[in-house]
Amino acid sequence: MSVTEVVEQLRQAHALLTVAREATIVAEAAISEGREIFDHATTGSVWPQVPEIRRLGQEAGDDVRLAHNAMIQAQQIIDDYCHTIAGHSAAGPETTPGTTTGPTARPAETAPSSTVDMTSKESDATDHRTHYAEWIGERERAGVVIRPKNVTRMTRMPNGRIVWIEEKNPDGGQDHILDDDRIDEFRRMGVPEEDIMDLVFTALDRGTVVGYSGKDRPVYEVVFKGERRRVAITVMWTGIIIGAHPISRKRKLRTRLHRS
């Protein structure tokens, strides 16, 4: 079998894994929503099966997240092998800085310069603002609580999920992420205040979940302004971002969502 044929088969496997990853995200959202509805419906219930059902729901969510992470790792292995035999990722050879070609086109894992990265991010943010009203309406029609006047930034992720952040939110959000203590944490990691929200949205948009921190916060790894960064981010099932903090790449992370 020629190198070209091997790469084509790997590309197809990579694309199928992307589809499967998107399915796990949808499944995770459905499980989370089902658990919330069940918890609300059974509050105060003495039905003996309630704790067991809740435990099974928790385990189902954990298993879906583990499957998602396993698929990410499989894609990384495929990409590494493609780089070894063909000099490019499974998505195809690079064409312009920060992009790849092919049916599963996605941002490249390396950013050649901070200038290119920031120009792209500023352009993306401007383009996305034209869709805010549309996305807010979509979330409202889904029955999600969203405060349009408090929304400071939104994006639709590659998997189709809409995420956003609000200010003046008692449950967290921009004010929480940009409080003095958190800003100091990011600064000590080499991320100035003006880059924090760009890092958070870049991590969600094209980062990889490499583990979990704290109670249940996924840790994303992403190349940002030429540096590989890790940031832990909490996004509720609705899509609202309520917290984020930087993580050292030297820190050992949990592979499971919850502590066993």
Secondary structure by P-SEA (a helix, b strand, c coil): ccaaaaaaaaaaaaaaaaaaaaaaaaaaaaaaaaaaaaaaaaccccccaaaaaaaaaaaaaaaaaaaaaaaaaaaaaaaaaaaacccccccccccccccccccccccccccccaaaaaaaaaaaaaaaaaaaaaaaaaaaaacccccccccccccccccccccccccccccccccccccaaaaaaaaaacccccaaaaaaaaaaaccccccccccbbbbbbbbccccbbbbbbbbcccccccbbbbbbccbbbbcccccc
